[in-house]
Amino acid sequence: MTTTQDNVVHDRPPVAKTASVGLFVLFTVLAGTLGPMQSAVNGRLGADLGDGHLASIVSFGSGLLLMLVLILPRSSTRSAFLGLPGHLRRGTIPWPNFFAGLCGAVIVLSEGISVGALGVATFQTALISGMVISGVVCDRLAIGVQFKQALSVFRIVGAALAVVATVLVVSPNFETPHALALIALPFAGGLLAGWQPAGNSNIGKLAGSMLVSITWNFLIGFVFLTAAFIIRLGMGHASFALPDTWWMYLGGPLGLLSIALMAILVTRLGLLLLALASTAGQLVGSILIDSLIPGMGTVHVVTILGALVALSASAIAMIPSKQVRDEGGARQMTAHDGQEPISEEARP
């Protein structure tokens, strides 16, 4: 009798853990749909204003205002934020870290310009495909990571599948040069996104707060986009207007909510499972938005196929290499759970 009870007690933790992981994966998939929602909002905003550039400013501006409300009342985060320009002047850390927000600006700008014409699913697939390739290249060159990742078969296959996914979602637009040019925007944004987390992380460490880093990220993107828009206004190529519909201001807050949820969920799932589940959420959510909301985009069979290929590319490219090399060329072994690399001598 005692043996049976002991077995029951010992059997419960694995079952409970499996159920817990499954629940957090579901939450991550749902959180991943916030990206397509943001794209849909910014796309509609760009169409409503007739200017995707102005739409990106509104999106970044709403996010910046929300972050300033969060960090300015606290003396510690306010001081850290106001001290960042001084760190930039003194070169405390390499200056490119301070401008990682430009990557986000390119992505949000491409949302305002291209989502209305492409649809959310095509936009998100091209964006994710660019991110997969960017991740492989950045890992190989040790951009944003401590050690270089070898170009394993998995990573090469993942990058190749990312190209295939892009070609698939692009294929319905082969006879439309304008659409092909628009698809290049999210793909380029994805390529640039590889080093953005590294820059934001370094700023967060310098400031002692990721909230300060996120606020700085929004500030840089907003200033860059606004300066370019002022130039357009001066040349007579743009006009200023604000949307009358309240939900069109939600692009920035949706992006912030996604960042917050991912920061919480990563502690439960680890980086690899989080990335795969959130990618699935982005692709599934984008297809549902295009399918259920009139006027958002046309979902072709190749669009769904391209999304599946992009998800496969992401999964395959995330399979960790057994060996990586640091800047000096010394061999290192990677942990397979998304944690920091560990040295070969430190392995049990």
Salt bridges, closest charged atoms under 4 A:
ASP51 OD2 - ARG232 NH1 3.13
ASP139 OD2 - ARG155 NH1 2.92
GLU344 OE2 - ARG331 NH2 3.13
